[in-house]
Amino acid sequence: MIFDFAHLRGAERVKLLSATIVPRPIAWIVTQEEGGALNAAPFSFFNLFSGDPPVICVGIGGRSGGLKDTARNIERTGEFVINLVSEGLAQKMNVTAIDFPPGVDEVLQAGLSVAPSIKVKPPRIADSPVAFECIRLFAKEIGAGRSIIAAEVVAAYIRDDAILDAERCHVDTPRLKLIARMHGGGQYVRCSDVFEMKKIELKDWSAETKLQR
C-alpha cells in the first residue's frame, strides 16, 4: 500500500514513520538552565550523522507551539549531554519522560545521580553506561516549536567494564545492555539479538557468486 503524505494528517505520518523506522536509539539529554537548574528528558529521534567530525543530530518536538525546556536550554547555553539508556535504567528514564511543568528537576524526580562533565557545564547521568558531551553546531526550526539540533561530540564517557581495548577504542557493545524505541507508545527493544554479516569486497563479487546466491 502506498501512503501519500500530502493527504495524511501529521499524527498519521508520525504513526507510519515511528512504526517502521526502528529501532531508534534514545538520547537521554541533560541540559542546564542559565541559573543552574537541571533538566533531563529522553528523545528517540536521534542518531549519529558523521564520524569525523563527530556529529549527532536530535529532533525535539514542541510544547503548545513553543520550545520544550531541553531545546530552550540548548538554544541559550549551546551545551548538553546525551546519555544512552541501559535496560536497568529504563524505569527512571520513563519518569523523566513525564511532561512536568517548567522548572521541575526531572533528575531529582527520577532519583538519579549525576557526575561532572569535563568539557561542558551540564553533568552526565552517573549510572548511564555511555554519555556524550555535546556542543551545538546549529539548530533548525521546522515548525510548531519543533527543531533539529546538530552537535559536535567533544568528549565521551563509556563505563570501564565495557572497554575491551582503550588504545584501539574497542568497546564491548552488548555489555552495555542498551535499549531502543520501537513502534507505538511504550514499545522498546533490548539490543541483544545480534548477528554478524561480513561486508562483501568487490574482488570477491562475480557472476559465479551471484548465481550461487
mmCIF file of the C-alpha atoms, coordinates in Angstrom:
data_MODEL
# 
_entry.id   MODEL 
# 
loop_
_atom_site.group_PDB 
_atom_site.id 
_atom_site.type_symbol 
_atom_site.label_atom_id 
_atom_site.label_alt_id 
_atom_site.label_comp_id 
_atom_site.label_asym_id 
_atom_site.label_entity_id 
_atom_site.label_seq_id 
_atom_site.pdbx_PDB_ins_code 
_atom_site.Cartn_x 
_atom_site.Cartn_y 
_atom_site.Cartn_z 
_atom_site.occupancy 
_atom_site.B_iso_or_equiv 
_atom_site.pdbx_formal_charge 
_atom_site.auth_seq_id 
_atom_site.auth_comp_id 
_atom_site.auth_asym_id 
_atom_site.auth_atom_id 
_atom_site.pdbx_PDB_model_num 
ATOM 1   C CA . MET A 1 1   ? 0.000  0.000   0.000   1.00 0.00 ? 1   MET A CA 1 
ATOM 2   C CA . ILE A 1 2   ? 1.231  3.477   -0.887  1.00 0.00 ? 2   ILE A CA 1 
ATOM 3   C CA . PHE A 1 3   ? 0.633  6.328   1.559   1.00 0.00 ? 3   PHE A CA 1 
ATOM 4   C CA . ASP A 1 4   ? 0.679  9.807   0.037   1.00 0.00 ? 4   ASP A CA 1 
ATOM 5   C CA . PHE A 1 5   ? 1.838  12.052  2.869   1.00 0.00 ? 5   PHE A CA 1 
ATOM 6   C CA . ALA A 1 6   ? 0.213  15.053  1.218   1.00 0.00 ? 6   ALA A CA 1 
ATOM 7   C CA . HIS A 1 7   ? -3.171 13.529  2.100   1.00 0.00 ? 7   HIS A CA 1 
ATOM 8   C CA . LEU A 1 8   ? -2.357 12.491  5.681   1.00 0.00 ? 8   LEU A CA 1 
ATOM 9   C CA . ARG A 1 9   ? -2.632 14.386  8.948   1.00 0.00 ? 9   ARG A CA 1 
ATOM 10  C CA . GLY A 1 10  ? 0.533  14.987  10.945  1.00 0.00 ? 10  GLY A CA 1 
ATOM 11  C CA . ALA A 1 11  ? -0.325 12.367  13.537  1.00 0.00 ? 11  ALA A CA 1 
ATOM 12  C CA . GLU A 1 12  ? -0.884 9.787   10.802  1.00 0.00 ? 12  GLU A CA 1 
ATOM 13  C CA . ARG A 1 13  ? 2.524  10.491  9.271   1.00 0.00 ? 13  ARG A CA 1 
ATOM 14  C CA . VAL A 1 14  ? 4.130  10.092  12.682  1.00 0.00 ? 14  VAL A CA 1 
ATOM 15  C CA . LYS A 1 15  ? 2.425  6.720   13.174  1.00 0.00 ? 15  LYS A CA 1 
ATOM 16  C CA . LEU A 1 16  ? 3.752  5.366   9.882   1.00 0.00 ? 16  LEU A CA 1 
ATOM 17  C CA . LEU A 1 17  ? 7.278  6.655   10.376  1.00 0.00 ? 17  LEU A CA 1 
ATOM 18  C CA . SER A 1 18  ? 7.692  5.679   14.016  1.00 0.00 ? 18  SER A CA 1 
ATOM 19  C CA . ALA A 1 19  ? 6.237  2.220   13.354  1.00 0.00 ? 19  ALA A CA 1 
ATOM 20  C CA . THR A 1 20  ? 8.748  1.455   10.622  1.00 0.00 ? 20  THR A CA 1 
ATOM 21  C CA . ILE A 1 21  ? 11.953 3.402   11.360  1.00 0.00 ? 21  ILE A CA 1 
ATOM 22  C CA . VAL A 1 22  ? 13.059 1.149   14.199  1.00 0.00 ? 22  VAL A CA 1 
ATOM 23  C CA . PRO A 1 23  ? 14.798 0.577   16.469  1.00 0.00 ? 23  PRO A CA 1 
ATOM 24  C CA . ARG A 1 24  ? 15.640 4.158   17.377  1.00 0.00 ? 24  ARG A CA 1 
ATOM 25  C CA . PRO A 1 25  ? 18.374 4.834   19.949  1.00 0.00 ? 25  PRO A CA 1 
ATOM 26  C CA . ILE A 1 26  ? 17.362 7.003   22.883  1.00 0.00 ? 26  ILE A CA 1 
ATOM 27  C CA . ALA A 1 27  ? 19.090 10.310  23.556  1.00 0.00 ? 27  ALA A CA 1 
ATOM 28  C CA . TRP A 1 28  ? 18.574 10.899  27.280  1.00 0.00 ? 28  TRP A CA 1 
ATOM 29  C CA . ILE A 1 29  ? 19.508 14.570  27.294  1.00 0.00 ? 29  ILE A CA 1 
ATOM 30  C CA . VAL A 1 30  ? 20.665 16.529  30.304  1.00 0.00 ? 30  VAL A CA 1 
ATOM 31  C CA . THR A 1 31  ? 20.678 20.312  29.924  1.00 0.00 ? 31  THR A CA 1 
ATOM 32  C CA . GLN A 1 32  ? 21.258 23.091  32.410  1.00 0.00 ? 32  GLN A CA 1 
ATOM 33  C CA . GLU A 1 33  ? 19.422 26.370  32.719  1.00 0.00 ? 33  GLU A CA 1 
ATOM 34  C CA . GLU A 1 34  ? 21.465 29.533  32.960  1.00 0.00 ? 34  GLU A CA 1 
ATOM 35  C CA . GLY A 1 35  ? 20.576 29.652  36.657  1.00 0.00 ? 35  GLY A CA 1 
ATOM 36  C CA . GLY A 1 36  ? 21.954 26.143  37.198  1.00 0.00 ? 36  GLY A CA 1 
ATOM 37  C CA . ALA A 1 37  ? 18.755 24.045  37.368  1.00 0.00 ? 37  ALA A CA 1 
ATOM 38  C CA . LEU A 1 38  ? 18.967 20.700  35.549  1.00 0.00 ? 38  LEU A CA 1 
ATOM 39  C CA . ASN A 1 39  ? 16.588 19.188  33.027  1.00 0.00 ? 39  ASN A CA 1 
ATOM 40  C CA . ALA A 1 40  ? 16.567 15.591  31.790  1.00 0.00 ? 40  ALA A CA 1 
ATOM 41  C CA . ALA A 1 41  ? 14.386 14.185  29.013  1.00 0.00 ? 41  ALA A CA 1 
ATOM 42  C CA . PRO A 1 42  ? 14.519 11.289  26.506  1.00 0.00 ? 42  PRO A CA 1 
ATOM 43  C CA . PHE A 1 43  ? 14.245 11.685  22.731  1.00 0.00 ? 43  PHE A CA 1 
ATOM 44  C CA . SER A 1 44  ? 14.213 8.871   20.182  1.00 0.00 ? 44  SER A CA 1 
ATOM 45  C CA . PHE A 1 45  ? 14.505 10.983  17.013  1.00 0.00 ? 45  PHE A CA 1 
ATOM 46  C CA . PHE A 1 46  ? 18.270 10.750  17.354  1.00 0.00 ? 46  PHE A CA 1 
ATOM 47  C CA . ASN A 1 47  ? 21.313 9.254   15.671  1.00 0.00 ? 47  ASN A CA 1 
ATOM 48  C CA . LEU A 1 48  ? 24.941 9.577   14.567  1.00 0.00 ? 48  LEU A CA 1 
ATOM 49  C CA . PHE A 1 49  ? 25.356 11.528  11.331  1.00 0.00 ? 49  PHE A CA 1 
ATOM 50  C CA . SER A 1 50  ? 29.122 11.923  10.992  1.00 0.00 ? 50  SER A CA 1 
ATOM 51  C CA . GLY A 1 51  ? 32.068 10.118  12.484  1.00 0.00 ? 51  GLY A CA 1 
ATOM 52  C CA . ASP A 1 52  ? 34.772 12.655  11.612  1.00 0.00 ? 52  ASP A CA 1 
ATOM 53  C CA . PRO A 1 53  ? 33.888 15.319  12.569  1.00 0.00 ? 53  PRO A CA 1 
ATOM 54  C CA . PRO A 1 54  ? 31.813 13.574  15.270  1.00 0.00 ? 54  PRO A CA 1 
ATOM 55  C CA . VAL A 1 55  ? 28.293 14.925  14.737  1.00 0.00 ? 55  VAL A CA 1 
ATOM 56  C CA . ILE A 1 56  ? 24.993 13.748  16.174  1.00 0.00 ? 56  ILE A CA 1 
ATOM 57  C CA . CYS A 1 57  ? 21.502 15.105  15.453  1.00 0.00 ? 57  CYS A CA 1 
ATOM 58  C CA . VAL A 1 58  ? 18.428 15.153  17.657  1.00 0.00 ? 58  VAL A CA 1 
ATOM 59  C CA . GLY A 1 59  ? 14.854 16.036  16.745  1.00 0.00 ? 59  GLY A CA 1 
ATOM 60  C CA . ILE A 1 60  ? 12.979 17.779  19.574  1.00 0.00 ? 60  ILE A CA 1 
ATOM 61  C CA . GLY A 1 61  ? 9.246  18.340  19.428  1.00 0.00 ? 61  GLY A CA 1 
ATOM 62  C CA . GLY A 1 62  ? 7.413  21.423  20.641  1.00 0.00 ? 62  GLY A CA 1 
ATOM 63  C CA . ARG A 1 63  ? 5.224  22.152  23.629  1.00 0.00 ? 63  ARG A CA 1 
ATOM 64  C CA . SER A 1 64  ? 1.990  24.046  22.922  1.00 0.00 ? 64  SER A CA 1 
ATOM 65  C CA . GLY A 1 65  ? 3.601  25.755  19.959  1.00 0.00 ? 65  GLY A CA 1 
ATOM 66  C CA . GLY A 1 66  ? 6.721  26.724  21.911  1.00 0.00 ? 66  GLY A CA 1 
ATOM 67  C CA . LEU A 1 67  ? 10.072 25.143  22.670  1.00 0.00 ? 67  LEU A CA 1 
ATOM 68  C CA . LYS A 1 68  ? 10.478 22.326  25.156  1.00 0.00 ? 68  LYS A CA 1 
ATOM 69  C CA . ASP A 1 69  ? 12.793 23.003  28.083  1.00 0.00 ? 69  ASP A CA 1 
ATOM 70  C CA . THR A 1 70  ? 15.536 20.889  26.500  1.00 0.00 ? 70  THR A CA 1 
ATOM 71  C CA . ALA A 1 71  ? 15.534 22.853  23.235  1.00 0.00 ? 71  ALA A CA 1 
ATOM 72  C CA . ARG A 1 72  ? 15.295 26.174  25.063  1.00 0.00 ? 72  ARG A CA 1 
ATOM 73  C CA . ASN A 1 73  ? 18.249 25.349  27.316  1.00 0.00 ? 73  ASN A CA 1 
ATOM 74  C CA . ILE A 1 74  ? 20.362 24.233  24.348  1.00 0.00 ? 74  ILE A CA 1 
ATOM 75  C CA . GLU A 1 75  ? 19.433 27.409  22.494  1.00 0.00 ? 75  GLU A CA 1 
ATOM 76  C CA . ARG A 1 76  ? 20.534 29.550  25.433  1.00 0.00 ? 76  ARG A CA 1 
ATOM 77  C CA . THR A 1 77  ? 23.678 27.692  26.533  1.00 0.00 ? 77  THR A CA 1 
ATOM 78  C CA . GLY A 1 78  ? 24.789 25.706  23.470  1.00 0.00 ? 78  GLY A CA 1 
ATOM 79  C CA . GLU A 1 79  ? 25.759 22.727  25.639  1.00 0.00 ? 79  GLU A CA 1 
ATOM 80  C CA . PHE A 1 80  ? 24.180 19.402  26.590  1.00 0.00 ? 80  PHE A CA 1 
ATOM 81  C CA . VAL A 1 81  ? 24.966 15.783  27.433  1.00 0.00 ? 81  VAL A CA 1 
ATOM 82  C CA . ILE A 1 82  ? 23.421 12.795  25.687  1.00 0.00 ? 82  ILE A CA 1 
ATOM 83  C CA . ASN A 1 83  ? 23.227 9.738   27.904  1.00 0.00 ? 83  ASN A CA 1 
ATOM 84  C CA . LEU A 1 84  ? 22.361 6.322   26.496  1.00 0.00 ? 84  LEU A CA 1 
ATOM 85  C CA . VAL A 1 85  ? 19.814 4.169   28.297  1.00 0.00 ? 85  VAL A CA 1 
ATOM 86  C CA . SER A 1 86  ? 20.574 0.702   29.622  1.00 0.00 ? 86  SER A CA 1 
ATOM 87  C CA . GLU A 1 87  ? 17.876 -1.815  30.456  1.00 0.00 ? 87  GLU A CA 1 
ATOM 88  C CA . GLY A 1 88  ? 18.420 -1.240  34.166  1.00 0.00 ? 88  GLY A CA 1 
ATOM 89  C CA . LEU A 1 89  ? 17.691 2.481   33.795  1.00 0.00 ? 89  LEU A CA 1 
ATOM 90  C CA . ALA A 1 90  ? 14.537 2.110   31.696  1.00 0.00 ? 90  ALA A CA 1 
ATOM 91  C CA . GLN A 1 91  ? 12.090 2.896   34.510  1.00 0.00 ? 91  GLN A CA 1 
ATOM 92  C CA . LYS A 1 92  ? 13.971 6.009   35.599  1.00 0.00 ? 92  LYS A CA 1 
ATOM 93  C CA . MET A 1 93  ? 14.202 7.173   32.000  1.00 0.00 ? 93  MET A CA 1 
ATOM 94  C CA . ASN A 1 94  ? 10.445 6.744   31.735  1.00 0.00 ? 94  ASN A CA 1 
ATOM 95  C CA . VAL A 1 95  ? 9.934  9.037   34.742  1.00 0.00 ? 95  VAL A CA 1 
ATOM 96  C CA . THR A 1 96  ? 11.879 11.800  33.016  1.00 0.00 ? 96  THR A CA 1 
ATOM 97  C CA . ALA A 1 97  ? 9.553  11.467  30.016  1.00 0.00 ? 97  ALA A CA 1 
ATOM 98  C CA . ILE A 1 98  ? 6.643  12.785  32.112  1.00 0.00 ? 98  ILE A CA 1 
ATOM 99  C CA . ASP A 1 99  ? 5.505  16.192  30.873  1.00 0.00 ? 99  ASP A CA 1 
ATOM 100 C CA . PHE A 1 100 ? 6.485  18.047  34.036  1.00 0.00 ? 100 PHE A CA 1 
ATOM 101 C CA . PRO A 1 101 ? 5.931  21.816  34.073  1.00 0.00 ? 101 PRO A CA 1 
ATOM 102 C CA . PRO A 1 102 ? 8.937  24.089  33.516  1.00 0.00 ? 102 PRO A CA 1 
ATOM 103 C CA . GLY A 1 103 ? 11.256 24.375  36.495  1.00 0.00 ? 103 GLY A CA 1 
ATOM 104 C CA . VAL A 1 104 ? 10.767 20.803  37.754  1.00 0.00 ? 104 VAL A CA 1 
ATOM 105 C CA . ASP A 1 105 ? 14.044 18.901  38.176  1.00 0.00 ? 105 ASP A CA 1 
ATOM 106 C CA . GLU A 1 106 ? 13.488 15.568  36.407  1.00 0.00 ? 106 GLU A CA 1 
ATOM 107 C CA . VAL A 1 107 ? 16.832 14.311  37.702  1.00 0.00 ? 107 VAL A CA 1 
ATOM 108 C CA . LEU A 1 108 ? 15.526 14.676  41.245  1.00 0.00 ? 108 LEU A CA 1 
ATOM 109 C CA . GLN A 1 109 ? 12.079 13.268  40.396  1.00 0.00 ? 109 GLN A CA 1 
ATOM 110 C CA . ALA A 1 110 ? 13.621 10.098  38.913  1.00 0.00 ? 110 ALA A CA 1 
ATOM 111 C CA . GLY A 1 111 ? 16.070 9.630   41.781  1.00 0.00 ? 111 GLY A CA 1 
ATOM 112 C CA . LEU A 1 112 ? 19.089 9.961   39.517  1.00 0.00 ? 112 LEU A CA 1 
ATOM 113 C CA . SER A 1 113 ? 22.610 10.935  40.496  1.00 0.00 ? 113 SER A CA 1 
ATOM 114 C CA . VAL A 1 114 ? 24.895 12.951  38.255  1.00 0.00 ? 114 VAL A CA 1 
ATOM 115 C CA . ALA A 1 115 ? 28.629 13.181  37.658  1.00 0.00 ? 115 ALA A CA 1 
ATOM 116 C CA . PRO A 1 116 ? 30.570 16.188  36.364  1.00 0.00 ? 116 PRO A CA 1 
ATOM 117 C CA . SER A 1 117 ? 31.413 16.550  32.698  1.00 0.00 ? 117 SER A CA 1 
ATOM 118 C CA . ILE A 1 118 ? 34.905 17.541  31.614  1.00 0.00 ? 118 ILE A CA 1 
ATOM 119 C CA . LYS A 1 119 ? 34.185 19.936  28.719  1.00 0.00 ? 119 LYS A CA 1 
ATOM 120 C CA . VAL A 1 120 ? 30.613 21.188  29.175  1.00 0.00 ? 120 VAL A CA 1 
ATOM 121 C CA . LYS A 1 121 ? 28.695 22.554  32.161  1.00 0.00 ? 121 LYS A CA 1 
ATOM 122 C CA . PRO A 1 122 ? 25.744 20.100  32.230  1.00 0.00 ? 122 PRO A CA 1 
ATOM 123 C CA . PRO A 1 123 ? 26.635 16.892  34.098  1.00 0.00 ? 123 PRO A CA 1 
ATOM 124 C CA . ARG A 1 124 ? 26.130 13.362  32.854  1.00 0.00 ? 124 ARG A CA 1 
ATOM 125 C CA . ILE A 1 125 ? 23.795 10.813  34.446  1.00 0.00 ? 125 ILE A CA 1 
ATOM 126 C CA . ALA A 1 126 ? 26.164 8.872   36.657  1.00 0.00 ? 126 ALA A CA 1 
ATOM 127 C CA . ASP A 1 127 ? 24.631 5.426   36.099  1.00 0.00 ? 127 ASP A CA 1 
ATOM 128 C CA . SER A 1 128 ? 24.306 5.732   32.335  1.00 0.00 ? 128 SER A CA 1 
ATOM 129 C CA . PRO A 1 129 ? 26.812 3.406   30.630  1.00 0.00 ? 129 PRO A CA 1 
ATOM 130 C CA . VAL A 1 130 ? 27.571 5.940   27.875  1.00 0.00 ? 130 VAL A CA 1 
ATOM 131 C CA . ALA A 1 131 ? 27.474 9.727   27.810  1.00 0.00 ? 131 ALA A CA 1 
ATOM 132 C CA . PHE A 1 132 ? 28.412 12.203  25.083  1.00 0.00 ? 132 PHE A CA 1 
ATOM 133 C CA . GLU A 1 133 ? 29.332 15.780  25.912  1.00 0.00 ? 133 GLU A CA 1 
ATOM 134 C CA . CYS A 1 134 ? 27.964 17.951  23.118  1.00 0.00 ? 134 CYS A CA 1 
ATOM 135 C CA . ILE A 1 135 ? 28.375 21.461  21.747  1.00 0.00 ? 135 ILE A CA 1 
ATOM 136 C CA . ARG A 1 136 ? 25.612 22.751  19.476  1.00 0.00 ? 136 ARG A CA 1 
ATOM 137 C CA . LEU A 1 137 ? 26.645 23.353  15.874  1.00 0.00 ? 137 LEU A CA 1 
ATOM 138 C CA . PHE A 1 138 ? 23.284 24.622  14.649  1.00 0.00 ? 138 PHE A CA 1 
ATOM 139 C CA . ALA A 1 139 ? 19.565 24.314  15.255  1.00 0.00 ? 139 ALA A CA 1 
ATOM 140 C CA . LYS A 1 140 ? 16.940 24.355  12.522  1.00 0.00 ? 140 LYS A CA 1 
ATOM 141 C CA . GLU A 1 141 ? 13.330 25.108  13.406  1.00 0.00 ? 141 GLU A CA 1 
ATOM 142 C CA . ILE A 1 142 ? 10.897 23.004  11.375  1.00 0.00 ? 142 ILE A CA 1 
ATOM 143 C CA . GLY A 1 143 ? 7.607  24.415  12.623  1.00 0.00 ? 143 GLY A CA 1 
ATOM 144 C CA . ALA A 1 144 ? 5.353  24.497  15.715  1.00 0.00 ? 144 ALA A CA 1 
ATOM 145 C CA . GLY A 1 145 ? 8.275  24.683  18.129  1.00 0.00 ? 145 GLY A CA 1 
ATOM 146 C CA . ARG A 1 146 ? 9.943  21.641  16.589  1.00 0.00 ? 146 ARG A CA 1 
ATOM 147 C CA . SER A 1 147 ? 13.636 21.739  15.888  1.00 0.00 ? 147 SER A CA 1 
ATOM 148 C CA . ILE A 1 148 ? 16.522 19.628  14.651  1.00 0.00 ? 148 ILE A CA 1 
ATOM 149 C CA . ILE A 1 149 ? 19.732 20.159  16.584  1.00 0.00 ? 149 ILE A CA 1 
ATOM 150 C CA . ALA A 1 150 ? 23.151 19.168  15.255  1.00 0.00 ? 150 ALA A CA 1 
ATOM 151 C CA . ALA A 1 151 ? 26.008 18.984  17.718  1.00 0.00 ? 151 ALA A CA 1 
ATOM 152 C CA . GLU A 1 152 ? 29.661 18.057  17.890  1.00 0.00 ? 152 GLU A CA 1 
ATOM 153 C CA . VAL A 1 153 ? 30.678 15.421  20.428  1.00 0.00 ? 153 VAL A CA 1 
ATOM 154 C CA . VAL A 1 154 ? 33.647 16.826  22.355  1.00 0.00 ? 154 VAL A CA 1 
ATOM 155 C CA . ALA A 1 155 ? 34.050 14.052  24.935  1.00 0.00 ? 155 ALA A CA 1 
ATOM 156 C CA . ALA A 1 156 ? 32.616 10.610  25.638  1.00 0.00 ? 156 ALA A CA 1 
ATOM 157 C CA . TYR A 1 157 ? 32.269 8.586   28.810  1.00 0.00 ? 157 TYR A CA 1 
ATOM 158 C CA . ILE A 1 158 ? 31.971 4.802   28.466  1.00 0.00 ? 158 ILE A CA 1 
ATOM 159 C CA . ARG A 1 159 ? 31.697 2.553   31.520  1.00 0.00 ? 159 ARG A CA 1 
ATOM 160 C CA . ASP A 1 160 ? 35.047 0.931   32.336  1.00 0.00 ? 160 ASP A CA 1 
ATOM 161 C CA . ASP A 1 161 ? 33.846 -2.685  32.260  1.00 0.00 ? 161 ASP A CA 1 
ATOM 162 C CA . ALA A 1 162 ? 32.679 -2.235  28.647  1.00 0.00 ? 162 ALA A CA 1 
ATOM 163 C CA . ILE A 1 163 ? 36.101 -1.159  27.376  1.00 0.00 ? 163 ILE A CA 1 
ATOM 164 C CA . LEU A 1 164 ? 37.904 -4.013  25.619  1.00 0.00 ? 164 LEU A CA 1 
ATOM 165 C CA . ASP A 1 165 ? 40.960 -2.052  24.458  1.00 0.00 ? 165 ASP A CA 1 
ATOM 166 C CA . ALA A 1 166 ? 41.245 1.639   25.311  1.00 0.00 ? 166 ALA A CA 1 
ATOM 167 C CA . GLU A 1 167 ? 44.155 2.334   22.976  1.00 0.00 ? 167 GLU A CA 1 
ATOM 168 C CA . ARG A 1 168 ? 42.313 0.854   19.998  1.00 0.00 ? 168 ARG A CA 1 
ATOM 169 C CA . CYS A 1 169 ? 38.934 2.282   21.138  1.00 0.00 ? 169 CYS A CA 1 
ATOM 170 C CA . HIS A 1 170 ? 37.295 -1.156  21.138  1.00 0.00 ? 170 HIS A CA 1 
ATOM 171 C CA . VAL A 1 171 ? 34.045 -1.388  23.102  1.00 0.00 ? 171 VAL A CA 1 
ATOM 172 C CA . ASP A 1 172 ? 32.061 -4.427  24.250  1.00 0.00 ? 172 ASP A CA 1 
ATOM 173 C CA . THR A 1 173 ? 28.773 -3.033  22.954  1.00 0.00 ? 173 THR A CA 1 
ATOM 174 C CA . PRO A 1 174 ? 26.490 -5.928  24.050  1.00 0.00 ? 174 PRO A CA 1 
ATOM 175 C CA . ARG A 1 175 ? 27.755 -5.492  27.615  1.00 0.00 ? 175 ARG A CA 1 
ATOM 176 C CA . LEU A 1 176 ? 26.201 -2.024  27.691  1.00 0.00 ? 176 LEU A CA 1 
ATOM 177 C CA . LYS A 1 177 ? 22.720 -3.628  27.524  1.00 0.00 ? 177 LYS A CA 1 
ATOM 178 C CA . LEU A 1 178 ? 21.245 -0.622  25.734  1.00 0.00 ? 178 LEU A CA 1 
ATOM 179 C CA . ILE A 1 179 ? 17.578 -0.307  24.866  1.00 0.00 ? 179 ILE A CA 1 
ATOM 180 C CA . ALA A 1 180 ? 15.895 1.469   21.954  1.00 0.00 ? 180 ALA A CA 1 
ATOM 181 C CA . ARG A 1 181 ? 12.440 2.681   20.974  1.00 0.00 ? 181 ARG A CA 1 
ATOM 182 C CA . MET A 1 182 ? 10.195 0.563   18.784  1.00 0.00 ? 182 MET A CA 1 
ATOM 183 C CA . HIS A 1 183 ? 6.722  1.119   17.313  1.00 0.00 ? 183 HIS A CA 1 
ATOM 184 C CA . GLY A 1 184 ? 3.794  2.590   19.215  1.00 0.00 ? 184 GLY A CA 1 
ATOM 185 C CA . GLY A 1 185 ? 3.609  4.116   22.654  1.00 0.00 ? 185 GLY A CA 1 
ATOM 186 C CA . GLY A 1 186 ? 5.723  2.415   25.294  1.00 0.00 ? 186 GLY A CA 1 
ATOM 187 C CA . GLN A 1 187 ? 7.313  -0.179  22.992  1.00 0.00 ? 187 GLN A CA 1 
ATOM 188 C CA . TYR A 1 188 ? 11.034 -0.812  23.493  1.00 0.00 ? 188 TYR A CA 1 
ATOM 189 C CA . VAL A 1 189 ? 13.606 -3.374  22.415  1.00 0.00 ? 189 VAL A CA 1 
ATOM 190 C CA . ARG A 1 190 ? 16.740 -4.798  24.015  1.00 0.00 ? 190 ARG A CA 1 
ATOM 191 C CA . CYS A 1 191 ? 19.805 -4.507  21.784  1.00 0.00 ? 191 CYS A CA 1 
ATOM 192 C CA . SER A 1 192 ? 20.911 -8.069  22.428  1.00 0.00 ? 192 SER A CA 1 
ATOM 193 C CA . ASP A 1 193 ? 19.728 -10.062 19.386  1.00 0.00 ? 193 ASP A CA 1 
ATOM 194 C CA . VAL A 1 194 ? 22.913 -9.642  17.364  1.00 0.00 ? 194 VAL A CA 1 
ATOM 195 C CA . PHE A 1 195 ? 24.051 -11.398 14.195  1.00 0.00 ? 195 PHE A CA 1 
ATOM 196 C CA . GLU A 1 196 ? 27.138 -10.863 12.081  1.00 0.00 ? 196 GLU A CA 1 
ATOM 197 C CA . MET A 1 197 ? 27.329 -10.363 8.315   1.00 0.00 ? 197 MET A CA 1 
ATOM 198 C CA . LYS A 1 198 ? 30.678 -9.512  6.757   1.00 0.00 ? 198 LYS A CA 1 
ATOM 199 C CA . LYS A 1 199 ? 30.920 -6.786  4.129   1.00 0.00 ? 199 LYS A CA 1 
ATOM 200 C CA . ILE A 1 200 ? 31.461 -8.190  0.618   1.00 0.00 ? 200 ILE A CA 1 
ATOM 201 C CA . GLU A 1 201 ? 34.612 -6.920  -1.060  1.00 0.00 ? 201 GLU A CA 1 
ATOM 202 C CA . LEU A 1 202 ? 34.399 -6.097  -4.766  1.00 0.00 ? 202 LEU A CA 1 
ATOM 203 C CA . LYS A 1 203 ? 37.173 -8.564  -5.579  1.00 0.00 ? 203 LYS A CA 1 
ATOM 204 C CA . ASP A 1 204 ? 35.042 -11.375 -4.131  1.00 0.00 ? 204 ASP A CA 1 
ATOM 205 C CA . TRP A 1 205 ? 31.953 -10.463 -6.161  1.00 0.00 ? 205 TRP A CA 1 
ATOM 206 C CA . SER A 1 206 ? 31.491 -12.207 -9.515  1.00 0.00 ? 206 SER A CA 1 
ATOM 207 C CA . ALA A 1 207 ? 28.815 -13.668 -11.775 1.00 0.00 ? 207 ALA A CA 1 
ATOM 208 C CA . GLU A 1 208 ? 29.566 -17.051 -10.241 1.00 0.00 ? 208 GLU A CA 1 
ATOM 209 C CA . THR A 1 209 ? 28.931 -15.901 -6.673  1.00 0.00 ? 209 THR A CA 1 
ATOM 210 C CA . LYS A 1 210 ? 25.759 -14.151 -7.820  1.00 0.00 ? 210 LYS A CA 1 
ATOM 211 C CA . LEU A 1 211 ? 24.442 -17.425 -9.272  1.00 0.00 ? 211 LEU A CA 1 
ATOM 212 C CA . GLN A 1 212 ? 25.335 -19.272 -6.096  1.00 0.00 ? 212 GLN A CA 1 
ATOM 213 C CA . ARG A 1 213 ? 23.252 -16.865 -4.113  1.00 0.00 ? 213 ARG A CA 1 
# 
